[in-house]
Amino acid sequence: MLTIYSIVKGFDNKHIATIQRNAVQSWLWMFPDAQILWFGDDEPGAQEEADVYGVSLYPMERTESGAPLLPNVVSSAHELAKFDIRCLVNADIILEPSFEQAVRAVGRAFEKFLLVARRRCAMVDYPINFAGVPGEPETWHERLMGLEWKDGRTDAMDMFCYRGDWLTDIPPFGVGRTAWDNWILSKARREKVHIVDGTAFTRVLHQEHKRFKSQEEKAANKAMLRKEFRKPATLYEATHHVTEVGAVMTGAYYTR
């Protein structure tokens, strides 16, 4: 079993509320016994939603502009985690049904690992019925695949599933301000963690939304990344990948 943790935004925005509900329901549909931690207890409506889904809600530290501080969230999640496999995932991400098999395969292959995958992006503006529609043979995932999905970049990631105590000494990144995802991959590479790209077998589905980014904090995040890692890691630096049939193989899925 695993611990999933995420940073939520306020549920007073209708679209944000919808995609965050979709995301957490996809996690619970796949892992009904998972420990799920939300950070952002000061966000409007967060406590009420946490009660609905049986999610634990916790406070977090923020930057001056209000961005969540990554090192505080990660360290808090590690202290609270009940399971050794942990998954940091953005609160708007739907995990595909194949994700469970990918986690099990990688977990069997390696004691210390980082599982990532390229995201696919689409506008999802409706509540997903995970229980299914009576009389319709399609699953919720098959219906969702009918939308127009576009591949995300190989240097932008929204999900980090890992085991081991290597994710430490994190600079004060503001989440949502770029670069922190590349830092996690670069840290794993430096710590000689098995970096597994699950893209060929499972994807993380990003539900599009309006974004706010402080240009000043975005620049600060990039500077912190470049100070520590001259050549930040992307999916091209994966040491292994999960094949289309769910086998873990040596080598990156993407090659230059």
C-alpha positions as CSV (number, residue, x, y, z in Angstrom):
1,M,0.0,0.0,0.0
2,L,1.1,3.6,-0.4
3,T,0.8,7.1,1.0
4,I,-0.4,9.7,-1.5
5,Y,0.1,13.4,-0.6
6,S,-0.9,16.5,-2.4
7,I,-1.4,20.3,-2.1
8,V,-5.0,21.5,-2.6
9,K,-6.3,24.8,-3.7
10,G,-9.5,26.4,-2.6
11,F,-12.8,24.7,-3.4
12,D,-14.5,28.1,-3.8
13,N,-13.5,28.1,-7.5
14,K,-16.0,25.8,-9.3
15,H,-13.6,24.4,-11.9
16,I,-10.8,23.9,-9.5
17,A,-13.2,22.1,-7.1
18,T,-14.4,19.8,-9.9
19,I,-11.0,18.7,-11.1
20,Q,-9.7,18.2,-7.6
21,R,-12.7,16.0,-6.8
22,N,-12.1,14.1,-10.0
23,A,-8.4,13.6,-9.1
24,V,-8.9,12.3,-5.5
25,Q,-11.7,10.0,-6.6
26,S,-9.4,8.4,-9.2
27,W,-6.8,7.7,-6.4
28,L,-9.5,6.2,-4.1
29,W,-11.0,4.2,-6.9
30,M,-7.6,2.6,-7.5
31,F,-6.3,2.5,-3.9
32,P,-9.3,2.4,-1.6
33,D,-7.0,1.6,1.4
34,A,-4.4,4.2,0.6
35,Q,-3.4,6.9,3.1
36,I,-4.2,10.2,1.5
37,L,-2.8,13.5,2.9
38,W,-3.9,16.9,1.7
39,F,-2.0,20.0,2.6
40,G,-3.7,23.4,2.6
41,D,-6.0,23.5,5.6
42,D,-6.4,27.2,5.2
43,E,-8.0,26.9,1.7
44,P,-11.7,27.6,1.4
45,G,-13.8,24.5,1.6
46,A,-10.8,22.1,2.0
47,Q,-11.9,20.7,5.4
48,E,-15.4,20.0,4.2
49,E,-14.1,18.2,1.1
50,A,-11.6,16.3,3.1
51,D,-14.4,15.0,5.4
52,V,-16.4,13.9,2.3
53,Y,-13.5,11.7,1.0
54,G,-12.0,10.6,4.2
55,V,-8.8,12.5,3.5
56,S,-6.5,13.9,6.3
57,L,-5.9,17.6,6.0
58,Y,-2.9,19.4,7.3
59,P,-1.3,23.0,7.4
60,M,1.7,24.0,5.4
61,E,4.2,26.8,5.2
62,R,4.1,29.3,2.4
63,T,6.3,31.8,0.5
64,E,5.7,35.5,0.9
65,S,3.5,35.4,-2.2
66,G,1.5,32.5,-0.8
67,A,3.0,29.6,-2.8
68,P,3.3,26.3,-0.8
69,L,6.8,25.6,0.4
70,L,7.9,22.2,-1.0
71,P,10.4,21.2,1.7
72,N,7.8,21.7,4.5
73,V,5.2,19.7,2.6
74,V,7.6,16.8,1.9
75,S,9.0,16.6,5.4
76,S,5.5,16.7,6.9
77,A,4.3,14.0,4.6
78,H,7.3,11.8,5.5
79,E,6.5,12.2,9.2
80,L,2.9,11.4,8.7
81,A,3.3,8.5,6.2
82,K,2.1,5.1,7.3
83,F,3.6,3.3,4.2
84,D,7.1,3.2,2.8
85,I,6.0,3.9,-0.8
86,R,4.9,7.5,-1.1
87,C,3.4,9.4,-4.0
88,L,3.6,13.2,-4.3
89,V,1.0,14.1,-6.9
90,N,-0.5,17.4,-8.0
91,A,-4.1,17.8,-6.8
92,D,-5.5,18.1,-10.4
93,I,-4.0,14.8,-11.6
94,I,-6.1,11.8,-12.5
95,L,-4.1,8.6,-12.2
96,E,-4.9,5.9,-14.8
97,P,-6.0,2.4,-13.7
98,S,-2.7,1.0,-15.0
99,F,-0.8,3.0,-12.4
100,E,-1.4,0.5,-9.7
101,Q,0.2,-2.3,-11.7
102,A,3.1,0.0,-12.5
103,V,3.7,0.8,-8.8
104,R,3.6,-2.9,-7.9
105,A,6.0,-3.9,-10.7
106,V,8.6,-1.2,-9.9
107,G,8.2,-1.9,-6.1
108,R,9.1,-5.6,-6.8
109,A,12.0,-4.7,-8.9
110,F,13.7,-2.1,-6.7
111,E,14.0,-1.3,-3.0
112,K,14.8,2.4,-3.7
113,F,13.2,4.0,-6.7
114,L,11.4,7.0,-8.3
115,L,8.5,6.3,-10.6
116,V,7.5,9.2,-12.9
117,A,5.6,9.5,-16.2
118,R,4.9,12.0,-18.9
119,R,1.6,13.8,-18.4
120,R,-1.2,14.2,-20.9
121,C,-3.3,17.4,-20.8
122,A,-7.0,18.1,-21.6
123,M,-9.8,20.3,-20.4
124,V,-12.0,18.3,-18.1
125,D,-14.9,20.5,-17.0
126,Y,-17.4,18.0,-15.6
127,P,-17.6,15.7,-12.6
128,I,-16.5,12.1,-13.6
129,N,-18.8,9.3,-12.6
130,F,-16.4,6.7,-11.3
131,A,-19.2,4.3,-10.5
132,G,-20.1,3.9,-14.2
133,V,-23.3,4.7,-16.1
134,P,-26.0,2.0,-16.1
135,G,-26.5,0.5,-19.5
136,E,-23.2,1.9,-20.9
137,P,-20.4,-0.6,-21.3
138,E,-17.6,2.0,-21.3
139,T,-15.6,2.6,-18.1
140,W,-14.9,6.0,-16.7
141,H,-11.4,5.8,-18.1
142,E,-12.6,4.8,-21.6
143,R,-15.0,7.8,-21.7
144,L,-12.2,10.1,-20.5
145,M,-9.9,8.9,-23.3
146,G,-12.5,10.3,-25.7
147,L,-11.3,13.8,-24.9
148,E,-8.6,15.6,-26.9
149,W,-5.4,14.8,-24.9
150,K,-2.1,16.5,-25.7
151,D,1.3,15.3,-24.5
152,G,3.1,17.4,-21.9
153,R,6.8,18.2,-22.0
154,T,9.4,15.7,-21.0
155,D,10.8,18.2,-18.4
156,A,7.5,18.9,-16.6
157,M,6.2,16.3,-14.2
158,D,3.2,16.2,-11.8
159,M,3.7,12.8,-10.1
160,F,6.5,11.3,-8.1
161,C,6.1,7.9,-6.6
162,Y,9.1,6.7,-4.6
163,R,10.5,4.6,-1.9
164,G,13.6,5.3,0.2
165,D,14.8,8.2,2.4
166,W,16.6,10.1,-0.3
167,L,14.2,13.0,-0.9
168,T,15.7,15.3,1.7
169,D,17.6,18.7,1.9
170,I,15.1,20.3,-0.5
171,P,15.7,24.0,-1.3
172,P,12.9,26.4,-0.5
173,F,11.0,26.0,-3.7
174,G,7.6,27.5,-4.1
175,V,5.3,24.8,-5.6
176,G,3.6,25.9,-8.8
177,R,6.6,28.1,-9.8
178,T,8.5,25.7,-12.0
179,A,11.9,23.9,-11.6
180,W,11.1,21.9,-8.4
181,D,10.1,18.9,-10.4
182,N,13.4,18.8,-12.3
183,W,15.2,19.2,-8.9
184,I,13.5,16.0,-7.6
185,L,14.7,14.0,-10.7
186,S,18.1,15.5,-10.4
187,K,18.3,14.6,-6.7
188,A,17.3,11.0,-7.5
189,R,20.0,10.8,-10.2
190,R,22.7,12.1,-7.8
191,E,21.6,9.7,-5.0
192,K,21.8,6.8,-7.6
193,V,18.1,6.1,-7.2
194,H,16.5,3.9,-9.9
195,I,14.5,6.4,-12.0
196,V,11.7,4.6,-13.8
197,D,9.7,6.2,-16.6
198,G,6.2,4.6,-16.7
199,T,5.0,6.6,-19.7
200,A,4.7,3.6,-22.1
201,F,2.4,1.8,-19.6
202,T,0.6,4.5,-17.7
203,R,0.1,8.3,-17.9
204,V,-0.7,11.0,-15.5
205,L,-3.7,12.9,-16.7
206,H,-3.5,16.6,-16.1
207,Q,-6.9,18.5,-16.1
208,E,-6.2,21.9,-17.5
209,H,-6.9,25.1,-15.6
210,K,-5.9,28.7,-15.4
211,R,-2.5,29.3,-13.8
212,F,-0.9,32.0,-11.8
213,K,2.9,32.2,-11.5
214,S,4.9,34.8,-9.8
215,Q,7.6,35.7,-12.3
216,E,9.9,36.6,-9.4
217,E,9.5,33.3,-7.7
218,K,9.7,31.4,-11.0
219,A,13.1,33.0,-11.6
220,A,14.2,32.2,-8.0
221,N,13.2,28.6,-8.4
222,K,15.2,28.3,-11.6
223,A,18.2,29.9,-9.9
224,M,18.1,27.4,-7.0
225,L,17.9,24.5,-9.5
226,R,20.8,25.7,-11.6
227,K,22.9,26.5,-8.5
228,E,22.8,22.8,-7.4
229,F,22.5,21.1,-10.8
230,R,24.1,22.5,-13.9
231,K,22.3,20.0,-16.1
232,P,18.9,19.3,-14.6
233,A,17.4,15.9,-15.2
234,T,14.3,15.2,-17.4
235,L,12.7,11.9,-18.5
236,Y,15.6,11.4,-20.8
237,E,17.7,10.6,-17.7
238,A,15.6,7.7,-16.6
239,T,17.6,4.6,-15.8
240,H,14.7,2.2,-16.5
241,H,11.2,2.2,-18.0
242,V,8.0,0.2,-17.8
243,T,7.1,-1.4,-21.1
244,E,3.7,-1.4,-22.8
245,V,3.1,-4.9,-21.2
246,G,4.1,-3.8,-17.7
247,A,7.6,-5.2,-17.5
248,V,10.5,-3.1,-16.0
249,M,13.4,-2.8,-18.4
250,T,16.8,-1.1,-18.2
251,G,17.2,2.1,-20.1
252,A,15.2,5.3,-20.7
253,Y,12.0,5.2,-22.7
254,Y,12.9,8.5,-24.3
255,T,16.3,8.8,-26.1
256,R,18.0,11.7,-27.7
